[in-house]
């Protein structure tokens, strides 16, 4: 009995998984993807990149991500998430180091696509672990804490990259890529040491599954074995597509907009980007928990509404205060949708199939990430401004609000009639 009491008092290893997951997201998405926005202005200057080429570099990363998410959701079940995440993070780190040596548009395009492959291969198995380690009523919160890993990466890149550029000059972006790649490789080994594939590996039950007095949601588990015939999977995928299409336009081009169109220095723009990173620390836990308590539908509608406002505020070129509001609204909900979607996969399809379901909806999400920056870059080149691109993002976010409003609850959690 003393052993049982001490075991109950100890921190559940699921929260160690969350901590390792935060580091993984910091590496594969925070540095592997979101640092690009800070690096693009100096890269464009020395490599003579056009607006459209800048958009295509971001798109190449998402194309790599798109290829990997369909594959590694299934491979994680065969090989084990821990091994897949470790290998994928090594791919991210090595490819980023090679980007630092690139001498033109095409090498950057190819290498950054490989970075995207590694990012997707790390992210999907990792987020699939949420459904294995946490009960339904805790998944939104757990996923919310994991996805905030991108926030510290944005804060670091917002301060580190301008500093390195001031010290190293026009080619400072190369040093930045090398430093970031070294951090990613270090995190790969830390994640391998900490991650475990299931609670059974530690002789544990999922977090929240056996709490005294708890009334957890009944678990959904698909019995017909045919995940891909479920219409709700594709409905959620469309909503996730709209998030991918819109948020990445802002993430990729906000710093370039501030520097080239608003006249801010790179350092000041970096401070704005740091604020996005800081505010995003609250996005996943707050809105993931909100979706646990209200519903996934309510959480999605609130997040997309705030994003639409953010895009409109930057598109209309309003002065001062409105720019801060745009940054604030974007940052406070930045990683909310991935945390809600991760939780939703476990709710609708059960822990066993959550990673595969997440892989498919993330593939659809990836289509949005591919098309968003490319179309936004082309629009900006034709109009001479990114305002039209941000208006487009606001319109798509509005469509997402409507679709989220018609989202039905999982059958297993419907209130009995």
C-alpha positions in Angstrom: 0.0 0.0 0.0 2.9 2.4 0.7 4.2 1.7 -2.8 0.9 2.5 -4.4 0.6 5.7 -2.4 4.1 6.9 -3.4 3.4 5.9 -7.1 0.2 8.0 -7.0 2.0 11.0 -5.6 4.8 10.9 -8.2 4.5 12.9 -11.4 3.1 10.6 -14.1 5.6 9.8 -16.9 3.1 11.1 -19.4 4.2 14.6 -18.5 7.8 13.7 -19.2 6.5 12.7 -22.7 4.9 16.2 -23.0 8.2 17.8 -22.0 10.2 15.8 -24.5 7.5 16.6 -27.1 7.9 20.3 -26.5 11.6 20.0 -27.2 10.8 18.0 -30.4 8.4 20.6 -31.6 10.9 23.4 -30.8 13.4 21.6 -33.0 11.4 20.2 -36.0 8.9 23.0 -36.4 10.1 26.0 -34.3 13.6 26.0 -35.8 13.0 23.8 -38.9 10.1 25.9 -40.1 9.3 29.1 -38.3 12.8 30.5 -38.1 12.6 30.8 -41.9 10.5 34.0 -41.6 13.4 35.7 -39.8 16.1 34.3 -42.1 14.3 35.1 -45.4 15.1 38.9 -45.7 18.8 38.5 -45.4 18.8 35.3 -47.5 16.8 37.1 -50.2 19.3 40.0 -50.2 22.5 37.9 -50.6 21.0 35.1 -52.9 18.9 37.7 -54.9 15.6 35.9 -54.3 12.3 37.3 -55.7 9.0 37.4 -53.7 7.8 34.3 -55.6 11.1 32.4 -55.0 10.8 33.2 -51.3 7.3 31.7 -51.4 8.4 28.6 -53.2 11.2 27.9 -50.7 8.5 27.9 -48.0 6.3 25.7 -50.2 9.1 23.2 -50.8 9.4 22.7 -47.1 5.7 21.9 -46.9 5.9 19.6 -49.9 8.5 17.6 -48.0 6.3 17.7 -44.9 3.3 16.6 -47.0 5.2 13.5 -48.3 6.3 12.4 -44.9 3.0 12.8 -42.9 1.2 10.1 -44.9 4.1 7.6 -44.5 5.2 8.0 -40.9 1.9 7.9 -39.2 1.8 4.2 -40.2 5.5 3.6 -39.8 5.4 4.8 -36.3 3.0 1.9 -35.4 5.5 -0.6 -36.9 8.9 0.8 -35.9 7.9 2.8 -32.8 7.4 6.6 -32.5 10.6 6.9 -30.4 12.9 5.6 -33.2 11.1 7.5 -35.9 11.3 10.8 -34.1 15.0 10.4 -33.4 15.9 9.6 -37.0 13.7 12.4 -38.3 15.2 15.1 -36.0 18.7 14.1 -37.3 17.4 14.6 -40.9 16.2 18.1 -39.9 19.4 19.0 -38.2 21.7 17.8 -41.0 19.7 19.3 -43.8 19.6 22.7 -42.0 23.3 22.7 -41.7 23.6 22.1 -45.4 21.3 25.0 -46.1 23.9 27.2 -44.5 26.3 26.3 -47.4 23.8 26.8 -50.2 24.8 29.3 -53.0 21.5 29.8 -54.8 17.8 29.3 -55.0 17.7 25.7 -56.2 20.0 24.2 -53.5 18.0 26.0 -50.8 14.8 24.7 -52.3 15.9 21.1 -52.4 17.6 21.1 -48.9 14.7 22.8 -47.3 12.3 20.3 -48.8 14.4 17.6 -47.0 14.0 19.6 -43.8 10.3 19.4 -44.3 10.4 15.7 -44.7 12.2 15.4 -41.4 9.8 17.8 -39.7 6.7 15.8 -40.7 8.3 12.5 -39.8 9.0 13.8 -36.3 5.8 15.7 -35.7 3.2 13.1 -36.6 4.5 10.1 -34.5 5.1 12.5 -31.6 1.6 13.9 -31.6 0.2 10.4 -32.0 1.7 9.7 -28.6 -0.8 12.0 -27.0 -3.7 9.6 -27.6 -1.6 6.7 -26.2 -0.5 8.5 -23.0 -3.6 10.6 -22.2 -7.3 9.9 -21.8 -9.8 11.8 -23.9 -10.6 14.4 -21.3 -6.8 15.3 -21.0 -5.7 15.2 -24.7 -6.4 18.9 -25.6 -4.4 20.1 -22.6 -1.5 17.7 -23.2 -1.3 18.5 -27.0 -1.6 22.2 -26.1 1.5 22.0 -24.0 3.4 20.1 -26.6 2.7 22.5 -29.5 4.0 25.5 -27.5 7.5 24.3 -28.3 7.4 26.5 -31.4 7.0 29.6 -29.2 10.4 29.6 -27.6 12.0 28.8 -31.0 10.3 31.9 -32.4 11.5 34.0 -29.5 15.1 32.7 -29.8 15.2 33.3 -33.6 13.6 36.7 -33.2 16.5 37.9 -31.0 19.4 35.6 -32.1 19.2 36.0 -35.9 19.3 39.8 -36.0 22.2 39.8 -33.5 24.2 37.3 -35.6 23.5 39.4 -38.8 24.8 42.5 -37.1 27.9 40.7 -36.0 28.6 38.6 -39.2 27.2 40.9 -41.8 25.2 40.0 -44.9 26.2 36.3 -44.7 25.2 36.0 -41.1 22.2 33.9 -42.0 24.6 31.1 -42.7 25.9 31.1 -39.2 22.3 31.2 -37.9 21.4 28.0 -39.8 24.5 26.2 -38.4 23.7 27.2 -34.8 20.1 26.2 -35.1 21.0 22.9 -36.7 23.3 22.1 -33.8 20.5 22.6 -31.3 18.2 20.4 -33.3 20.7 17.5 -33.3 21.2 17.9 -29.6 17.5 17.7 -29.0 17.3 14.5 -31.2 19.4 12.7 -28.6 17.5 14.1 -25.7 14.2 13.0 -27.2 15.6 9.5 -27.8 16.5 9.3 -24.1 13.2 10.5 -22.8 10.4 9.3 -25.2 8.6 6.0 -24.7 6.2 4.4 -27.2 3.3 3.7 -24.7 2.4 3.8 -21.0 2.9 0.0 -20.9 6.6 0.5 -21.4 6.6 2.1 -18.0 3.9 -0.2 -16.5 1.5 2.7 -16.4 -2.1 3.5 -17.5 -2.8 6.7 -19.6 -2.9 10.0 -17.6 -6.5 10.6 -16.4 -7.8 7.1 -17.1 -8.0 6.0 -13.5 -8.5 9.2 -11.6 -10.8 8.7 -8.6 -14.1 10.5 -9.1 -13.4 11.4 -12.7 -16.0 11.2 -15.4 -13.9 10.8 -18.5 -15.4 10.8 -22.0 -16.1 7.3 -23.3 -13.3 6.3 -25.7 -14.2 5.9 -29.4 -12.5 2.9 -31.1 -13.2 2.1 -34.7 -14.3 -1.5 -35.1 -14.7 -1.9 -38.9 -11.0 -1.2 -39.4 -11.6 1.1 -42.4 -10.5 4.5 -41.2 -10.5 6.1 -44.6 -14.2 5.6 -45.2 -15.2 8.0 -42.4 -16.5 11.2 -43.8 -15.7 13.1 -40.6 -12.0 12.4 -41.2 -12.2 14.4 -44.5 -14.4 17.1 -43.0 -11.8 17.7 -40.3 -9.1 17.6 -43.0 -10.8 20.5 -44.9 -10.9 22.6 -41.7 -7.3 21.8 -41.1 -6.5 22.7 -44.7 -7.9 26.2 -44.2 -5.7 26.6 -41.1 -2.6 25.5 -43.0 -3.4 27.8 -45.9 -3.9 30.9 -43.8 -1.6 30.8 -40.8 1.5 30.0 -42.9 1.0 33.1 -45.1 1.3 35.2 -41.9 4.2 33.2 -40.5 6.2 33.3 -43.7 5.7 36.9 -44.7 5.0 39.1 -41.7 8.6 39.9 -41.1 9.2 40.6 -44.8 6.1 42.8 -44.8 7.3 44.8 -41.7 10.8 45.3 -43.2 10.0 45.9 -46.9 6.5 47.5 -46.7 6.3 49.1 -43.3 9.9 50.4 -43.1 10.9 48.6 -39.8 14.5 47.5 -39.2 15.2 43.8 -39.1 15.8 44.2 -35.4 12.5 45.8 -34.7 10.7 43.3 -36.9 12.5 40.6 -34.9 11.1 42.0 -31.7 7.6 41.8 -33.1 8.3 38.2 -34.0 9.5 37.5 -30.5 6.1 38.8 -29.2 4.4 36.2 -31.4 6.6 33.6 -29.9 5.9 34.7 -26.3 2.1 34.9 -26.7 2.1 31.6 -28.5 3.3 30.0 -25.3 -0.3 30.3 -24.0 -2.1 29.3 -27.2 -1.9 25.6 -27.0 -2.6 25.0 -23.3 -5.4 27.7 -23.1 -7.3 26.7 -26.2 -6.6 23.0 -25.9 -8.0 23.0 -22.4 -10.9 25.2 -23.6 -11.7 22.6 -26.2 -11.6 19.9 -23.5 -14.2 21.8 -21.4 -16.5 23.3 -24.1 -16.1 21.3 -27.3 -13.7 20.9 -30.2 -16.2 22.9 -32.3 -16.3 25.9 -29.9 -12.5 25.9 -29.7 -12.1 25.9 -33.4 -14.6 28.7 -34.0 -13.0 31.0 -31.4 -9.5 30.4 -32.8 -10.4 31.0 -36.4 -12.3 34.2 -35.5 -9.3 35.7 -33.8 -7.1 34.7 -36.7 -9.4 36.3 -39.2 -9.3 39.6 -37.2 -5.5 39.4 -37.1 -5.2 38.9 -40.9 -7.6 41.8 -41.6 -5.7 44.2 -39.3 -2.4 43.7 -41.1 -4.0 43.7 -44.5 -5.7 47.1 -44.1 -2.3 48.8 -43.2 -3.8 50.5 -40.2 -1.3 52.4 -38.0 0.5 51.6 -34.8 -2.0 50.1 -32.3 -3.7 47.9 -34.9 -0.4 46.3 -35.9 0.2 45.4 -32.3 -3.3 43.9 -32.1 -2.7 41.9 -35.2 0.5 40.4 -33.8 -1.3 39.8 -30.5 -4.3 38.0 -31.9 -2.1 35.9 -34.1 0.3 34.9 -31.3 -2.3 34.1 -28.7 -3.9 31.5 -30.9 -0.9 30.5 -33.0 -0.7 26.8 -32.1 -4.2 26.2 -31.0 -5.6 24.4 -34.0 -2.9 21.6 -34.0 -3.6 20.9 -30.3 -7.4 20.8 -30.9 -7.0 18.6 -34.0 -4.6 16.2 -32.2 -7.2 15.8 -29.4 -10.0 15.4 -31.9 -8.3 12.5 -33.7 -8.2 10.5 -30.4 -11.9 11.5 -29.7 -13.2 10.4 -33.1 -10.9 7.4 -33.9 -9.5 6.1 -30.7 -5.9 5.9 -29.4 -4.9 3.0 -31.6 -5.7 4.8 -34.9 -5.1 8.4 -33.8 -1.6 8.7 -35.5 -2.9 7.3 -38.8 -5.9 9.6 -38.7 -3.7 12.6 -37.8 -1.4 11.6 -40.7 -4.2 11.9 -43.2 -5.7 15.2 -41.9 -2.1 16.6 -41.7 -1.6 15.6 -45.3 -4.6 17.7 -46.2 -3.4 20.4 -43.9 -0.1 20.2 -45.8 -1.8 20.9 -49.1 -2.9 24.2 -47.6 0.7 25.0 -46.4 2.0 24.2 -49.9 -0.4 26.4 -51.8 -0.6 29.3 -49.2 2.9 30.7 -49.5 3.2 30.1 -53.2 -0.1 31.9 -54.0 0.6 34.7 -51.5 4.1 35.3 -53.0 2.7 35.5 -56.5 -0.1 37.9 -55.5 2.5 40.1 -53.7 4.7 40.1 -56.7 1.8 41.2 -59.0 0.3 43.8 -56.7 3.6 45.0 -55.1 2.2 44.3 -51.6 1.2 41.5 -49.3 -2.1 43.2 -48.4 -4.0 41.2 -50.9 -2.5 38.0 -49.5 -3.6 38.8 -46.0 -7.1 39.7 -47.2 -7.2 36.3 -48.8 -6.1 34.6 -45.6 -8.9 36.4 -43.7 -11.5 35.2 -46.2 -10.4 31.6 -45.9 -10.4 31.9 -42.1 -14.1 33.0 -42.3 -14.9 29.9 -44.3 -13.2 27.8 -41.6 -15.5 29.4 -38.9 -18.6 28.4 -40.8 -17.4 24.8 -41.3 -16.4 24.5 -37.7 -19.9 25.6 -36.7 -21.4 22.5 -38.4 -18.9 20.0 -36.8 -20.7 17.2 -35.0 -19.5 15.5 -31.7 -18.0 12.0 -31.8 -20.8 9.4 -31.4 -19.1 8.1 -28.3 -19.5 11.4 -26.5 -22.9 12.4 -27.6 -25.4 13.0 -24.7 -27.8 10.0 -24.6 -31.3 10.8 -25.7 
